[in-house]
Amino acid sequence: MAFLTFKGGVHPYDGKELSKDKPITDYLPKQELVYPLSQHIGAPAKAIVAKGDHVLAGQKIAETGGFVSSPIHASVSGTVTAVGKVRNNMGNMVDAVTVENDGKYESIEMQKVDSLDALSKEEIIKRIQDGGVVGMGGAGFPTHVKLSPKEPDKIEYVLVNGAECEPYLTSDYRRMMEQPELVVGGLKCILKLFDNAKGCICIEDNKPDCVAKMTEIVKDEPRIEVKTLKTKYPQGAERCLINAVTERELNSSMLPADVGCVVDNVDTVCAICRAVMEGRPVIEKIVTVTGDGIANPQNFRVKTGTSFAELIEAAGGFKGSVEKVISGGPMMGFAMFDYHVPIVKTSSAILCLTKDVVAANEESACINCGRCVSGCPARLVPSRLATYAEEGQEELFVKFNGMECVECGCCSFVCPAKRPLTQSVRSMRKMVLANRKKPK
């Protein structure tokens, strides 16, 4: 059987056996919860509560700060103790609201609906926006904006990204195995917005039980089908997924809507279902806590705002000497110097490793082997781009399509010279974008 895929990519050790068979466990926070106002791409949300205010779970505590923005909601009941700067999981200082958990978990009344047919397209979008739904696979793009393209009739595919190609992560897999009805329900909500679209639930072939379960559930759904993908990283990257399923291509200047597609990951689709049908905002996340440095790897359903440190403790704490803690996976995650930071809407995993393999690497000169070219899903020449970046040659970097890099890390992974190719290219891309914003 031929599985759908894209050109390029790599096959890193996936590490999923540590947590894939661990059912989702509910975790209730003990300490105060912190809600950064920048949990999405675009303008930060604006706090609408003050120190001393009492809040309920599900209550809006920050409103949108612009068109591309998303509100923030309290995930517990309690008292606001601070509105000020905190450090987030990427190491940046951002504005945030801090709430002292009263342990009662009193909630606002959710505005449920009995049937999707009772809602208009505009009402669906409004409920998604009010629920604070963003891309929860990592990017954090406000979902109500993504689902409002200029020409909705031209959308032909709605792709649910269930590939979960990032090593070690199993939260999406557990969600599909344990709550497949939420995945299908959320996809139906999206399909109601696009009359000419077909829904595709895209899953890698290393999850055959998941493919079988989802296929059985959608067998009587004429507009939904399951697509089986070849297990390869970064199969779940937006451009790679679109190319694998539809054979259409897009570049950095295009949006998926430009090729008739909408892509949302599993967690986002589930959040859409709950926001639309239950009136429930995004106040929880499924987070994988894993790695050879964790005593008992687990998948937790956790309140947003909960400390990373609490989840590590809930998973049995560190096992042995841990050299690196990563927010996310090993390929695209961020190494952390402090894990006393809050879980946000885009948090997917806490990876604890006993060996920092990357730091131990000794860089040497490029041997022109071409492995980075073979692995690059964007079909670039990473070794050349990294050299341009290191030498500050911005014009040549742009000329040879450096801005098309998706920063997946494949080139750094396969490089026998251990050059930090991805990091060099990423730094130059940031510089180019910053220079483009400067007044001329």
C-alpha positions in Angstrom: 0.0 0.0 0.0 1.4 3.4 -1.0 1.2 6.1 1.7 0.9 9.8 1.0 4.0 11.9 1.5 6.2 14.7 0.3 9.8 15.1 -1.1 12.6 15.2 1.5 12.3 14.7 5.2 14.1 12.5 7.8 13.5 9.7 10.2 14.6 10.6 13.7 14.1 8.2 16.7 10.5 8.9 17.6 10.5 8.0 21.3 6.7 7.7 21.3 6.7 4.3 23.1 7.4 6.1 26.3 3.9 7.6 26.5 1.7 6.5 23.7 0.0 3.8 25.8 -0.5 6.1 28.7 -4.2 7.3 28.8 -4.9 11.0 29.4 -4.9 11.8 33.1 -6.6 14.9 34.6 -4.3 17.1 36.6 -5.7 19.8 38.9 -3.2 22.6 39.7 -2.2 23.4 43.3 -0.4 26.7 43.0 -1.3 30.1 41.5 -1.9 30.1 37.7 -0.3 32.5 35.3 -2.0 33.5 32.0 0.4 35.3 29.5 -1.5 37.7 27.3 0.6 36.7 24.3 -0.5 33.1 23.6 -1.0 33.6 19.9 0.4 35.2 16.7 -0.7 38.8 16.4 -1.5 41.5 18.9 -1.4 40.5 22.6 -4.7 40.4 24.4 -5.6 43.2 26.8 -6.3 42.5 30.5 -9.8 43.4 31.6 -9.4 42.4 35.2 -7.4 44.0 38.0 -5.6 42.9 41.2 -8.2 41.8 43.8 -10.9 40.8 41.3 -12.6 37.4 41.8 -12.9 35.3 38.6 -14.6 32.0 37.6 -13.3 29.3 35.4 -14.2 30.1 31.8 -14.4 33.9 32.5 -12.8 36.2 30.0 -9.9 37.9 31.7 -8.3 39.5 28.6 -9.9 40.7 25.4 -8.6 40.8 21.9 -6.0 43.5 21.2 -6.7 43.7 17.4 -8.1 41.9 14.4 -5.4 39.2 14.6 -5.6 38.5 18.3 -7.5 36.2 20.7 -9.1 36.5 24.2 -7.7 34.7 27.3 -9.9 33.0 29.8 -9.3 31.9 33.4 -9.1 28.1 33.8 -9.9 28.1 37.6 -11.9 30.2 40.0 -9.9 32.4 42.4 -8.5 35.9 43.0 -6.4 38.0 40.6 -3.1 38.6 42.5 -1.1 40.4 39.8 -1.2 41.9 36.4 2.3 42.4 35.2 5.4 40.9 33.5 6.3 37.2 33.7 8.6 34.9 31.8 7.0 32.6 29.3 8.1 29.1 28.0 10.2 30.7 25.3 12.2 32.8 27.8 10.6 36.1 27.0 9.2 38.6 29.4 5.5 39.2 28.6 2.4 40.7 30.2 0.3 38.3 32.2 -2.6 37.9 34.6 -1.9 35.8 37.8 -4.8 34.1 39.6 -4.6 32.4 43.0 -6.5 29.2 42.7 -9.2 28.9 45.4 -9.6 25.1 44.7 -13.4 25.4 44.2 -13.3 25.4 40.4 -16.5 27.3 40.1 -17.4 28.0 36.5 -19.4 30.4 34.4 -22.5 29.0 32.7 -21.5 27.6 29.3 -23.8 28.5 26.4 -24.4 25.1 24.8 -26.3 24.5 21.6 -28.4 21.3 20.8 -27.5 21.2 17.1 -25.0 22.5 14.7 -27.8 23.2 12.2 -29.2 25.8 14.6 -26.1 28.0 14.0 -25.3 30.2 11.1 -21.8 30.5 9.6 -21.4 33.9 11.3 -22.4 32.5 14.7 -20.0 29.6 14.4 -17.1 32.0 13.7 -18.2 34.2 16.6 -18.3 31.3 19.0 -14.8 30.2 17.9 -13.5 33.8 18.4 -15.2 34.2 21.8 -13.7 30.8 22.8 -10.2 32.0 22.3 -9.4 29.2 19.9 -6.0 29.4 18.2 -3.7 27.0 16.4 -2.8 24.8 19.3 -0.2 22.7 17.4 2.5 25.4 18.0 1.9 28.4 15.7 -1.0 29.9 17.7 -2.7 31.7 14.7 -6.2 32.9 15.8 -8.6 30.3 14.3 -11.5 32.6 13.6 -9.2 34.6 11.2 -8.0 31.4 9.5 -11.6 30.3 9.0 -12.6 33.6 7.4 -10.8 33.6 4.0 -11.7 36.2 1.4 -13.2 33.5 -0.9 -14.6 30.7 1.2 -16.2 29.0 -1.8 -12.8 28.2 -3.2 -11.8 26.1 -0.2 -11.8 22.5 -1.4 -9.9 20.7 1.5 -10.1 20.9 5.3 -7.1 19.0 6.6 -7.0 17.8 10.2 -3.4 17.4 11.0 -3.1 14.2 13.0 0.4 13.3 11.8 2.1 14.3 15.1 5.4 13.8 13.4 7.4 15.5 16.1 9.4 12.8 18.1 8.2 11.9 21.6 4.8 13.7 21.4 1.7 11.6 21.9 -1.0 14.0 23.0 -2.8 14.2 19.6 -2.6 10.4 19.3 -4.3 9.9 22.7 -6.9 12.5 21.9 -7.9 10.7 18.7 -7.9 7.3 20.5 -9.9 8.6 23.5 -12.1 11.4 22.1 -12.5 10.8 18.4 -16.0 12.2 18.5 -14.6 15.6 19.3 -12.3 15.5 16.3 -15.2 14.6 14.0 -17.5 17.1 15.7 -14.9 19.9 15.2 -14.4 19.0 11.6 -18.1 19.1 10.9 -18.2 22.6 12.4 -15.5 23.7 10.0 -17.1 22.0 7.0 -20.3 23.9 7.6 -18.3 27.1 6.9 -17.1 25.8 3.5 -19.8 24.4 1.2 -17.5 23.0 -1.4 -14.9 21.4 0.9 -14.0 17.8 1.8 -12.7 17.0 5.2 -9.5 14.8 5.5 -8.3 13.4 8.8 -4.5 12.9 8.1 -2.7 10.3 10.2 0.8 8.7 9.9 1.0 5.0 9.3 2.8 4.4 12.6 -0.6 4.8 14.2 -2.6 1.9 12.6 -5.0 1.6 15.5 -5.8 5.3 15.3 -6.3 5.1 11.5 -8.7 2.1 12.0 -10.7 3.9 14.8 -11.1 7.1 12.9 -12.0 5.3 9.6 -14.7 3.4 11.4 -16.2 6.5 13.0 -16.4 8.5 9.7 -17.6 5.6 7.4 -21.0 7.1 7.2 -19.8 10.7 6.7 -19.9 11.5 3.0 -17.8 14.6 3.3 -15.1 13.2 5.6 -12.4 10.6 4.9 -9.2 9.4 6.6 -5.9 9.8 4.7 -2.9 7.6 5.7 0.5 9.3 5.5 3.9 7.8 5.4 5.8 8.1 8.7 8.4 10.8 8.1 9.4 14.1 9.7 8.1 16.8 9.1 5.0 15.2 7.6 2.8 17.4 9.8 4.3 20.7 8.6 1.6 22.7 6.9 3.2 22.9 3.4 4.3 19.2 3.6 0.9 18.0 4.6 -0.9 20.0 1.9 1.6 18.7 -0.7 1.2 15.1 0.5 -2.6 15.0 0.4 -3.4 17.4 -2.5 -0.1 17.5 -4.4 -0.5 21.3 -4.3 2.4 23.6 -3.4 2.7 26.9 -1.6 5.5 29.2 -0.7 6.2 31.6 2.1 4.2 34.4 0.4 1.1 32.3 0.2 -1.5 31.0 2.7 -3.1 27.6 2.5 -6.4 29.2 1.4 -4.5 30.3 -1.8 -4.4 26.7 -2.8 -7.9 25.9 -1.6 -6.9 24.4 1.8 -7.5 25.0 5.5 -5.3 23.1 8.0 -5.9 22.7 11.7 -4.3 20.3 14.1 -6.2 17.7 16.2 -6.2 19.8 19.4 -7.5 22.9 17.6 -10.3 21.0 15.9 -11.4 19.6 19.3 -11.3 23.1 20.8 -13.5 24.3 17.9 -16.0 21.5 18.7 -16.2 22.5 22.4 -16.3 26.2 21.7 -19.1 25.9 19.1 -21.2 23.2 20.6 -20.6 23.7 24.4 -19.7 27.4 24.5 -16.5 26.3 26.3 -13.4 28.5 25.8 -9.9 27.2 25.6 -8.9 26.6 29.3 -7.2 23.2 29.1 -4.5 21.4 27.1 -3.4 17.8 26.6 0.3 17.9 27.4 2.8 15.0 27.0 5.5 14.9 29.8 8.1 12.5 28.6 11.8 11.7 27.9 14.4 9.4 29.4 14.7 11.9 32.2 11.1 11.6 33.5 10.3 8.9 36.0 6.8 8.2 34.7 6.0 9.6 31.2 2.4 10.6 30.9 -0.3 12.5 29.0 -2.1 15.1 31.1 -5.2 17.1 30.7 -4.2 20.3 32.4 -5.6 23.7 33.1 -3.9 26.5 31.1 -1.7 28.6 33.4 -0.4 25.6 35.3 3.3 25.6 36.0 5.6 23.3 34.0 7.3 22.4 37.2 4.0 21.0 38.7 3.5 18.7 35.7 7.1 17.4 35.9 6.5 16.6 39.6 3.1 14.9 38.7 5.0 12.7 36.3 7.2 11.4 39.1 9.9 14.1 38.8 13.3 13.8 37.2 14.9 10.5 36.8 18.7 10.7 37.1 20.6 13.7 36.0 18.7 15.8 33.5 20.8 18.0 31.1 18.0 19.5 29.0 14.3 20.4 29.4 12.5 21.3 26.2 9.1 22.9 25.7 7.8 20.9 22.8 9.7 18.2 20.8 13.4 17.8 20.1 13.2 19.0 16.5 11.3 22.3 16.8 10.9 22.8 20.5 12.7 25.4 22.7 15.3 24.5 25.3 14.4 26.0 28.7 16.6 27.4 31.4 13.7 27.7 33.8 10.7 25.3 33.9 8.7 27.4 36.4 6.7 28.9 33.5 3.1 28.4 32.6 1.3 26.0 30.3 -0.2 28.1 27.4 -2.6 27.3 24.6 0.2 26.2 22.3 2.1 24.0 24.8 2.2 20.4 23.6 4.9 18.7 25.6 7.6 18.8 28.2 10.6 16.8 27.1 13.3 16.0 29.7 16.5 14.4 28.5 19.5 13.0 30.4 21.9 13.9 27.7 22.2 17.1 25.7 23.4 15.6 22.5 23.4 18.8 20.6 25.6 20.7 23.1 28.1 17.8 23.0 28.5 18.0 19.2 31.7 19.4 17.8 31.2 21.4 14.7 33.6 20.8 11.7 33.8 22.1 8.2 31.2 21.3 5.6 32.1 18.2 3.5 29.7 19.0 0.7 27.9 15.6 1.1 24.5 17.0 0.1 22.6 15.3 2.9 21.0 18.6 4.0 19.7 19.1 0.5 18.2 15.6 0.3 16.5 16.1 3.7 15.1 19.6 3.1 11.4 19.5 2.5 11.5 23.1 1.1 14.1 21.8 -1.5 16.7 24.4 -0.5 20.5 24.2 -0.1 20.8 24.7 3.7 24.6 24.5 3.8 24.9 27.4 1.3 22.2 29.4 3.1 23.9 28.9 6.5 27.2 30.2 5.0 25.4 33.3 3.7 23.8 33.8 7.1 27.1 33.4 9.0 28.8 35.9 6.6 25.9 38.4 6.8 25.2 38.2 3.0 21.5 39.1 3.2 21.1 39.7 -0.6 22.4 36.3 -1.5 20.5 34.6 1.3 17.2 36.1 -0.1 18.2 35.4 -3.8 18.7 31.7 -3.0 15.3 31.4 -1.3 16.4 31.5 2.3 13.0 32.9 3.3 11.4 29.7 2.2 12.9 27.7 5.1 10.3 26.2 7.4 12.9 25.8 10.2 12.0 22.1 10.7 15.6 21.2 11.7 16.1 18.4 9.2 19.3 19.8 7.8 20.9 20.1 11.3 19.8 16.6 12.1 21.5 14.9 9.1 24.6 17.1 8.9 27.7 14.9 9.6 29.7 18.0 10.3 27.3 19.0 13.1 26.8 22.5 11.7 24.0 24.4 13.4 22.4 25.0 10.0 18.8 25.6 11.1 19.9 28.1 13.8 22.0 30.1 11.3 19.2 30.2 8.8 16.6 31.1 11.4 18.7 34.0 12.7 19.1 35.4 9.2 15.4 35.1 8.4 14.6 37.1 11.5 17.1 39.8 10.4 15.6 40.0 6.9 12.1 40.3 8.3 13.3 43.0 10.8 15.0 45.0 8.0 11.9 44.8 5.8 10.0 46.5 8.6 12.4 49.4 8.9 11.2 52.7 7.4 13.0 53.5 4.2 
